[in-house]
């Protein structure tokens, strides 16, 4: 029932937001025509409204605005709105560019996006303050009975107490052992044993019974769940029965069979979709505008050393999928054959080979590496979907073959041109385990916000010429 109520509330908020966005679009048109002249007719702008609303609504939804809205902090809400505004603005401009819409008023677009951002922020702040006041007054709570007193139950009780905005109120706790009645767990009294369930349901207003028991007690609670079913009491069973520290559980159906799926990678599907869209747009635009630079670098490489302009190498991407990675060639054409003779000078502990002042690097190659220009062809890999702008370093297959089992988890997200390992001082890292730990830290805490932070830190890293050796 909690999920159903949350779904209804989510749909209502989405509907309100879409209506507000539509209204602000036309208010912006009125303001623009009322105070300034030179705007094209109303019919020209009407067809833009659905696109405007779709991009705004889609960005808000994919960035998680409507997921657990009542639990969000004000800072998080404002961050989602601002990022949605930026994404919607970029995509709107991209559509206008692709369809060569040159007659649209820039002042109108800025006014529409700015006013929408402000109105949505005000609306969300009002909602947050309203719900907080409702909770403070004691309204809109759902009474729950917790069956079980193990550590998982203790953690659940602690979470409810810290998140009053979720709308749950603990009215009783049951333990399998009658001797535990009257004792305290997480600041709440154990009000009965399993045998007292029927009496409690008969004399108290219980909206939902939540069973959080050990695996060994699953058979013992079946009669209790049947009794709840008979009396019409909603039942929930906690299925975090395994001591998994990194995985996230989610409900799904495979061929019609209900499953609980455990995964270690991010389940923020909407944000991952936005990440891929931005990767495609940014890499595509970069490839279009930077071709003169590519031409200059190609001429310099050909003029200073023998061999091809581009260096291609097989690398491992998502879950070990192999692909051809492209870079500007910075080494002599016999670099691979000379690798064996240099292995004793490797400065990296682990399967990765790195040495300072590698004698195989060409004069122009040293310059390209210093300013990370040799990485630029990888924008094509990003555009093709084999890589991302931000991610982990794409390894060579022979390196992957030497990985310990825990190190393979760094392949659970697409590799990137830059990443946490780069902005954290990659030239100073000499232990491969530390490198992998940085990659896993990125994977475990991934978000669009984290990608943006890494991207902003990459710029000064490149400008300071502290790129890869």
Secondary structure, 3 states (H helix, E strand, C coil): CHHHHHHHHHHHHHHHHHHHHHHHHHHHHHHHHHHCCCCCCHHHHHHHHHHHHHHHHHHHHHCCCCCCHHHCCHHHHHHHHHHHHHHHHHHHHHHHHHCCCCCCCHHHHHHHHHHHHHHHHHHHHHHHHHHHHHHHCCCCCEEEEEECCCHHHHHHHHHHHHCHHHCEEEEEEEECCHHHCCCEECCEECCEEHHHHHHHHHHCCCCEEEECCCHHHHHHHHHHHHHHHHHCCEEEECCCCCCCCCCEEEEEEECCEEEEEEECCCCCHHHHHHHHHHHHHHHHHHHHHCHHHHHHHHHHHHHHCCCCCEEEEEEECHHHCEEEEEEECCECCCCCCCHHHHHHHCCCECCCCCCCCCCCECHHHHHHHHCCHHHCCHHHHHHCCCCEEECECCCEHHHHCCCCHHHHHHHCCCEEEECHHHHCCHHHCCEHHHHHHHHHHHHHCCCHHHHHHHHHHHHHHHHCCCCCC
